[in-house]
């Protein structure tokens, strides 16, 4: 019960930050261009800095090689199971709506929503594990996801290049180098990296609120696909990961981090990719907005359930 109330409090804080983004957008204090600029700042500067800072300050007594491997295995299992259930529920149909829906089931908002939640609920020490989940997310979104949402004319070389040469992967590689080589960054470099990394939670939540503001609540409430996809993304997908993590005997921070990121709502990338390839961007926006709102209920429940399973099995 303590875990539930703690996560509920943290989610409530996230909700306030999201509400600020929603209000700023509704009051036209953030334009579409401004939102895009903030997103670019998050993707290209803030997130990589947070990754490097987390590895640079990681406690080597808890962040061990074994835990890093378990975190990576958990992330691969989470996304692999999500791919499987996306086909189970929506088959191999190629129409644009089902492409968007399958993408939305597979890819959680593990960066913009998952990482701030992990920071808030567990602490900065768990961000290291977040970056591994996001690394798997980046690789699969720019290979499997990119191919699924595109017309199929993109070469394997191009998709692989995007999967490897993106800010998230580069930041992860730099962070791992700092961690395993035990590099001590000079303060003149470490301080700016730390300051930029600290911007992740407020800026990410403002962007989430901005995205929600673009969709009318009536459109969300009246589309049954929002409820179906949200149930699969927010309940079934993370529930399938729980037994895997129990079998692995994952340590507390690894277990809870993986669950929180697997239980995150539909990724904002679904809208970006839908616009990029002329898919149903309106449906993607509704799925992002609807699942984000509903996740404020499901995430505290999965946090409490995870704490109980950790106590019993780990």
ZABA-410131 format. One record per residue (C-alpha): residue in one letter; chain; x, y, z. Coordinates in Angstrom, 2 decimals. Example, Ala and Ser with C-alpha at 12.3 -4.5 7.8 and 13.67 -1.06 7.14 Angstrom:
2
<'a','A',<12.30,-4.50,7.80>>
<'s','A',<13.67,-1.06,7.14>>
This chain:
314
<'x','A',<0.00,0.00,0.00>>
<'x','A',<2.92,2.33,0.74>>
<'x','A',<4.30,1.71,-2.76>>
<'x','A',<0.90,2.47,-4.27>>
<'x','A',<0.53,5.75,-2.36>>
<'x','A',<4.12,6.78,-3.13>>
<'x','A',<3.73,6.14,-6.85>>
<'x','A',<0.32,7.82,-6.81>>
<'x','A',<1.93,10.93,-5.32>>
<'x','A',<4.69,10.89,-7.94>>
<'x','A',<2.16,10.40,-10.74>>
<'x','A',<0.14,13.31,-9.34>>
<'x','A',<3.26,15.48,-9.58>>
<'x','A',<3.72,14.34,-13.18>>
<'x','A',<0.07,15.23,-13.81>>
<'x','A',<0.66,18.79,-12.58>>
<'x','A',<3.63,19.15,-14.92>>
<'x','A',<1.54,17.75,-17.80>>
<'x','A',<-1.25,20.20,-16.93>>
<'x','A',<1.24,23.07,-17.20>>
<'x','A',<2.13,21.93,-20.71>>
<'x','A',<-1.57,21.62,-21.59>>
<'x','A',<-2.33,25.13,-20.29>>
<'x','A',<0.67,26.68,-22.06>>
<'x','A',<-0.48,25.11,-25.32>>
<'x','A',<-4.13,26.14,-24.88>>
<'x','A',<-3.05,29.72,-24.05>>
<'x','A',<-0.83,29.64,-27.16>>
<'x','A',<2.23,30.33,-25.03>>
<'x','A',<3.91,27.39,-26.80>>
<'x','A',<3.52,27.27,-30.57>>
<'x','A',<3.85,24.15,-32.69>>
<'x','A',<7.31,25.34,-33.65>>
<'x','A',<8.16,25.93,-30.00>>
<'x','A',<7.01,22.43,-29.10>>
<'x','A',<9.14,20.98,-31.89>>
<'x','A',<12.14,23.01,-30.72>>
<'x','A',<11.75,21.79,-27.12>>
<'x','A',<11.41,18.20,-28.38>>
<'x','A',<14.63,18.60,-30.37>>
<'x','A',<16.35,19.97,-27.26>>
<'x','A',<15.16,16.94,-25.28>>
<'x','A',<16.15,14.39,-27.91>>
<'x','A',<19.49,15.82,-29.00>>
<'x','A',<20.85,17.41,-25.81>>
<'x','A',<18.92,16.72,-22.58>>
<'x','A',<18.37,12.94,-22.87>>
<'x','A',<21.98,12.11,-23.90>>
<'x','A',<23.29,14.37,-21.11>>
<'x','A',<21.06,12.63,-18.57>>
<'x','A',<22.34,9.25,-19.76>>
<'x','A',<25.99,10.25,-19.49>>
<'x','A',<25.44,11.92,-16.11>>
<'x','A',<23.67,8.83,-14.75>>
<'x','A',<26.50,6.50,-15.74>>
<'x','A',<29.12,8.95,-14.48>>
<'x','A',<27.48,9.06,-11.04>>
<'x','A',<26.33,5.42,-10.88>>
<'x','A',<26.92,3.53,-7.64>>
<'x','A',<29.07,0.60,-8.71>>
<'x','A',<27.99,-1.38,-5.64>>
<'x','A',<24.44,-1.66,-7.05>>
<'x','A',<24.89,-0.95,-10.76>>
<'x','A',<26.76,-4.15,-11.57>>
<'x','A',<27.42,-5.91,-14.85>>
<'x','A',<24.84,-8.55,-13.91>>
<'x','A',<22.17,-5.93,-13.29>>
<'x','A',<22.95,-4.21,-16.60>>
<'x','A',<22.58,-7.53,-18.42>>
<'x','A',<19.31,-8.32,-16.62>>
<'x','A',<18.01,-4.84,-17.47>>
<'x','A',<18.86,-5.36,-21.14>>
<'x','A',<17.26,-8.82,-21.19>>
<'x','A',<14.14,-7.44,-19.50>>
<'x','A',<13.86,-4.64,-22.07>>
<'x','A',<14.23,-7.06,-24.98>>
<'x','A',<11.64,-9.39,-23.42>>
<'x','A',<9.20,-6.51,-22.82>>
<'x','A',<9.35,-5.25,-26.37>>
<'x','A',<9.45,-8.73,-27.88>>
<'x','A',<6.27,-9.69,-26.01>>
<'x','A',<4.64,-6.41,-27.07>>
<'x','A',<5.39,-7.21,-30.72>>
<'x','A',<3.87,-10.66,-30.25>>
<'x','A',<0.62,-9.39,-28.74>>
<'x','A',<0.32,-6.66,-31.37>>
<'x','A',<0.14,-9.41,-34.00>>
<'x','A',<-2.09,-11.57,-31.81>>
<'x','A',<-4.72,-8.83,-31.56>>
<'x','A',<-4.30,-7.08,-34.89>>
<'x','A',<-2.76,-9.68,-37.19>>
<'x','A',<-0.73,-8.81,-40.22>>
<'x','A',<-3.22,-6.47,-41.87>>
<'x','A',<-1.42,-3.65,-43.65>>
<'x','A',<-4.04,-0.88,-43.62>>
<'x','A',<-2.80,2.38,-42.13>>
<'x','A',<-4.97,2.25,-38.98>>
<'x','A',<-3.65,-1.17,-37.98>>
<'x','A',<-0.08,-0.10,-38.69>>
<'x','A',<-0.54,2.80,-36.27>>
<'x','A',<-2.23,0.56,-33.70>>
<'x','A',<0.49,-2.10,-33.83>>
<'x','A',<3.17,0.57,-33.48>>
<'x','A',<1.29,2.05,-30.52>>
<'x','A',<1.08,-1.32,-28.76>>
<'x','A',<4.76,-2.12,-29.24>>
<'x','A',<6.36,1.20,-28.37>>
<'x','A',<5.81,2.77,-24.97>>
<'x','A',<6.66,6.35,-24.07>>
<'x','A',<9.67,5.03,-22.14>>
<'x','A',<11.69,8.21,-22.65>>
<'x','A',<9.37,11.16,-22.20>>
<'x','A',<7.10,9.45,-19.64>>
<'x','A',<8.94,6.36,-18.38>>
<'x','A',<12.25,7.95,-17.49>>
<'x','A',<10.78,10.87,-15.49>>
<'x','A',<8.61,8.39,-13.60>>
<'x','A',<11.58,6.17,-12.80>>
<'x','A',<13.56,9.22,-11.64>>
<'x','A',<10.68,10.32,-9.46>>
<'x','A',<9.66,6.95,-7.97>>
<'x','A',<13.02,5.15,-7.68>>
<'x','A',<15.66,7.85,-8.00>>
<'x','A',<18.50,8.90,-10.28>>
<'x','A',<20.40,5.65,-9.67>>
<'x','A',<17.84,3.76,-11.77>>
<'x','A',<18.20,6.02,-14.82>>
<'x','A',<21.11,3.82,-15.91>>
<'x','A',<18.66,0.96,-16.45>>
<'x','A',<16.25,3.30,-18.23>>
<'x','A',<18.85,4.10,-20.84>>
<'x','A',<19.22,0.41,-21.76>>
<'x','A',<15.45,0.10,-22.26>>
<'x','A',<15.50,3.26,-24.36>>
<'x','A',<18.43,1.86,-26.33>>
<'x','A',<16.36,-1.20,-27.28>>
<'x','A',<13.42,1.13,-28.02>>
<'x','A',<15.54,3.29,-30.36>>
<'x','A',<16.96,0.30,-32.21>>
<'x','A',<13.58,-1.34,-32.75>>
<'x','A',<11.70,1.88,-33.56>>
<'x','A',<14.19,2.79,-36.29>>
<'x','A',<14.28,-0.74,-37.73>>
<'x','A',<11.07,-2.70,-37.08>>
<'x','A',<8.87,0.34,-36.43>>
<'x','A',<10.29,2.43,-39.27>>
<'x','A',<9.84,-0.41,-41.75>>
<'x','A',<6.29,-1.17,-40.56>>
<'x','A',<5.13,2.44,-40.79>>
<'x','A',<6.91,3.24,-44.05>>
<'x','A',<5.96,2.15,-47.55>>
<'x','A',<8.55,-0.59,-47.39>>
<'x','A',<10.93,1.09,-49.85>>
<'x','A',<13.54,2.00,-47.23>>
<'x','A',<16.76,0.02,-47.52>>
<'x','A',<18.03,-2.07,-44.63>>
<'x','A',<21.27,-0.05,-44.67>>
<'x','A',<19.38,3.22,-44.13>>
<'x','A',<17.23,1.87,-41.29>>
<'x','A',<20.24,0.31,-39.58>>
<'x','A',<22.11,3.60,-39.85>>
<'x','A',<19.21,5.43,-38.18>>
<'x','A',<19.08,2.78,-35.46>>
<'x','A',<22.76,3.20,-34.61>>
<'x','A',<23.45,6.87,-35.33>>
<'x','A',<20.78,8.54,-33.19>>
<'x','A',<21.26,10.74,-30.09>>
<'x','A',<19.94,8.09,-27.69>>
<'x','A',<22.32,5.38,-28.88>>
<'x','A',<25.27,7.74,-29.01>>
<'x','A',<24.52,8.97,-25.47>>
<'x','A',<24.24,5.37,-24.25>>
<'x','A',<27.57,4.43,-25.85>>
<'x','A',<29.26,7.44,-24.23>>
<'x','A',<27.68,6.62,-20.86>>
<'x','A',<28.79,2.99,-20.99>>
<'x','A',<32.32,4.09,-21.88>>
<'x','A',<32.41,6.44,-18.88>>
<'x','A',<31.07,3.69,-16.60>>
<'x','A',<33.25,0.74,-17.64>>
<'x','A',<36.44,2.76,-18.15>>
<'x','A',<35.79,4.49,-14.81>>
<'x','A',<36.40,7.88,-16.38>>
<'x','A',<36.25,10.92,-14.12>>
<'x','A',<34.85,13.85,-16.06>>
<'x','A',<36.33,17.26,-15.23>>
<'x','A',<33.88,19.57,-13.50>>
<'x','A',<33.87,22.04,-16.40>>
<'x','A',<32.35,19.24,-18.53>>
<'x','A',<30.39,17.30,-15.91>>
<'x','A',<28.50,20.32,-14.53>>
<'x','A',<26.90,21.41,-17.84>>
<'x','A',<25.99,17.78,-18.59>>
<'x','A',<24.33,17.46,-15.18>>
<'x','A',<22.44,20.75,-15.57>>
<'x','A',<21.08,19.80,-18.98>>
<'x','A',<20.12,16.32,-17.73>>
<'x','A',<18.12,17.88,-14.89>>
<'x','A',<15.81,19.48,-17.47>>
<'x','A',<14.47,16.10,-18.61>>
<'x','A',<11.44,15.67,-16.34>>
<'x','A',<9.85,19.15,-16.56>>
<'x','A',<10.45,19.59,-20.29>>
<'x','A',<9.28,16.08,-21.15>>
<'x','A',<6.07,16.49,-19.16>>
<'x','A',<5.38,19.87,-20.78>>
<'x','A',<5.66,18.23,-24.21>>
<'x','A',<3.33,15.42,-23.14>>
<'x','A',<0.79,18.03,-22.03>>
<'x','A',<1.24,19.88,-25.30>>
<'x','A',<0.53,16.70,-27.27>>
<'x','A',<-2.62,15.98,-25.26>>
<'x','A',<-3.90,19.51,-25.91>>
<'x','A',<-3.97,18.84,-29.65>>
<'x','A',<-6.79,16.30,-29.30>>
<'x','A',<-10.36,17.05,-28.25>>
<'x','A',<-11.46,15.03,-25.21>>
<'x','A',<-14.70,14.20,-27.00>>
<'x','A',<-12.74,12.50,-29.78>>
<'x','A',<-10.80,10.47,-27.23>>
<'x','A',<-13.87,9.43,-25.25>>
<'x','A',<-15.91,8.33,-28.29>>
<'x','A',<-13.28,6.19,-30.03>>
<'x','A',<-13.41,2.64,-28.69>>
<'x','A',<-10.00,1.91,-30.20>>
<'x','A',<-8.47,4.20,-27.58>>
<'x','A',<-9.77,1.97,-24.77>>
<'x','A',<-8.83,-1.30,-26.48>>
<'x','A',<-5.30,-0.23,-27.40>>
<'x','A',<-4.78,1.45,-24.02>>
<'x','A',<-5.80,-1.76,-22.23>>
<'x','A',<-3.33,-3.80,-24.29>>
<'x','A',<-0.52,-1.23,-23.91>>
<'x','A',<-1.09,-0.36,-20.25>>
<'x','A',<-2.26,-3.67,-18.77>>
<'x','A',<-1.54,-6.71,-20.93>>
<'x','A',<1.94,-5.67,-22.15>>
<'x','A',<3.43,-4.94,-18.69>>
<'x','A',<1.59,-7.89,-17.11>>
<'x','A',<3.36,-10.29,-19.48>>
<'x','A',<6.74,-8.92,-18.41>>
<'x','A',<6.17,-9.61,-14.71>>
<'x','A',<6.71,-13.41,-14.79>>
<'x','A',<9.82,-12.98,-16.94>>
<'x','A',<11.37,-10.62,-14.39>>
<'x','A',<10.41,-12.97,-11.55>>
<'x','A',<12.12,-15.87,-13.31>>
<'x','A',<15.22,-13.77,-13.89>>
<'x','A',<15.31,-12.83,-10.21>>
<'x','A',<15.88,-9.19,-11.14>>
<'x','A',<17.11,-6.84,-8.43>>
<'x','A',<14.60,-4.27,-7.10>>
<'x','A',<15.64,-1.25,-9.19>>
<'x','A',<16.00,-3.32,-12.37>>
<'x','A',<12.62,-5.00,-11.86>>
<'x','A',<10.69,-1.81,-11.11>>
<'x','A',<12.43,0.24,-13.81>>
<'x','A',<11.58,-2.34,-16.48>>
<'x','A',<7.95,-2.54,-15.37>>
<'x','A',<7.51,1.24,-15.25>>
<'x','A',<8.89,1.66,-18.76>>
<'x','A',<6.90,-1.30,-20.09>>
<'x','A',<3.76,0.17,-18.47>>
<'x','A',<4.26,3.64,-19.96>>
<'x','A',<1.60,4.93,-22.39>>
<'x','A',<1.81,4.99,-26.19>>
<'x','A',<5.04,6.54,-27.48>>
<'x','A',<4.98,10.05,-28.92>>
<'x','A',<6.94,8.55,-31.82>>
<'x','A',<3.70,7.02,-33.09>>
<'x','A',<2.47,10.50,-34.02>>
<'x','A',<5.83,11.51,-35.49>>
<'x','A',<6.04,8.39,-37.65>>
<'x','A',<2.37,8.63,-38.66>>
<'x','A',<2.91,12.18,-39.91>>
<'x','A',<6.19,11.24,-41.56>>
<'x','A',<4.64,8.45,-43.62>>
<'x','A',<1.12,9.81,-44.15>>
<'x','A',<-0.58,7.34,-41.80>>
<'x','A',<-3.53,8.12,-39.52>>
<'x','A',<-1.92,10.84,-37.40>>
<'x','A',<-5.23,11.76,-35.75>>
<'x','A',<-5.67,8.20,-34.48>>
<'x','A',<-2.06,8.18,-33.26>>
<'x','A',<-2.65,11.44,-31.36>>
<'x','A',<-5.78,10.04,-29.72>>
<'x','A',<-3.96,6.89,-28.66>>
<'x','A',<-1.09,8.90,-27.15>>
<'x','A',<-3.43,11.27,-25.31>>
<'x','A',<-5.92,8.62,-24.14>>
<'x','A',<-3.30,6.13,-22.96>>
<'x','A',<-1.37,8.89,-21.15>>
<'x','A',<-4.46,9.90,-19.18>>
<'x','A',<-5.36,6.28,-18.35>>
<'x','A',<-1.76,5.46,-17.35>>
<'x','A',<-2.16,7.77,-14.38>>
<'x','A',<-4.42,5.01,-12.98>>
<'x','A',<-2.56,1.89,-14.14>>
<'x','A',<1.03,2.88,-13.28>>
<'x','A',<0.48,3.12,-9.48>>
<'x','A',<-1.23,-0.29,-9.59>>
<'x','A',<1.71,-1.89,-11.42>>
<'x','A',<4.15,-0.21,-9.04>>
<'x','A',<2.38,-1.75,-6.05>>
<'x','A',<2.13,-5.15,-7.75>>
<'x','A',<5.82,-5.05,-8.67>>
<'x','A',<6.85,-4.28,-5.10>>
<'x','A',<4.89,-7.31,-3.86>>
<'x','A',<6.41,-9.61,-6.50>>
<'x','A',<9.90,-8.32,-5.70>>
<'x','A',<9.32,-9.11,-2.03>>
<'x','A',<8.22,-12.65,-2.84>>
<'x','A',<10.46,-13.72,-5.73>>
<'x','A',<13.58,-11.52,-5.70>>
